[in-house]
Amino acid sequence: MNRNHRGSFRAIGLTSAISSQLAGGPLAGIFIGKWVDEQFATSPLFLIIGLLAGLGTGTYGTIHLVRKYTGDD
């Protein structure tokens, strides 16, 4: 496999990792927040908190991943 293909596969891997972090963080936060709301009957307090925490976690993970990929870490 030549050098061009390896770079392409790395770019595809990075893109899919970024997408999964940006989508997975908020989804996990929503599901966990919804479950906590059902346990304590506090709807929609923890759903909103979970969403915001998931957004922050996904964004932080993405920034960390891109910095590691570009060598700025």
N, C-alpha and C positions, 0 to 999 in steps of 0.2 A: 504494500500500500504506500503510495507516495505521500509526500509531505502535505500536499494540498488537501487530500481526503481527510487526513488526521485533523487538520484545522477546521474543516467543515463539520466533522463529527463532534469536536469539542464545542463548537458554536451551537450546534443542535442540542447538545447536552446541557449547556449553560442556559439556553432559552427555555428548555423544558423544566429545569430546576427553578428558574425564576418564576415561571408560570405556576408551578405547583406550590411554591411558597406563598405567592401573592393570593392564590385562591384557597389553599389549604388552611392557612392561619385563620382568616375570618370564618371559614366554615366550621372549623373546630371550635372556635370561640362561641359561635352561635349555638352549636349543639350542646356544648357544656353549659352555657348560660341558660339555655332553655330547660335543661335538665335540673339545674339548681333552682330555677324559678318554679318548676313543678314540685320540687321537694319542700320549698318554703312558702309557696303561694305568694310570690312577690313579682308576678308578671308585670311588666317587661323589664324590670330593673337589671337583673343579671344577664339577660339577653343583650342589652345595650352595652353593659360592661364587658361581656365576653366578646362582642363584636369589636369594640374599641381595642381591647387587649389583643385580639387576633390580628387586627390591622397593624398594630404596632409591632407585634412579633414577626409578622410576615415581611413588613418593611425592613425591620432591623436585620432579619436573616438574609434578605435579598441584598442589602447594602454590604453586609459582611461577605457574602458569597462573591459579589462582583469585585470587591476590593481584593479578595484572595486570588481571584482569577486574573486580575490585572497586575498583581504584585504590589499593590499599595498598602498592604496590611503590615 
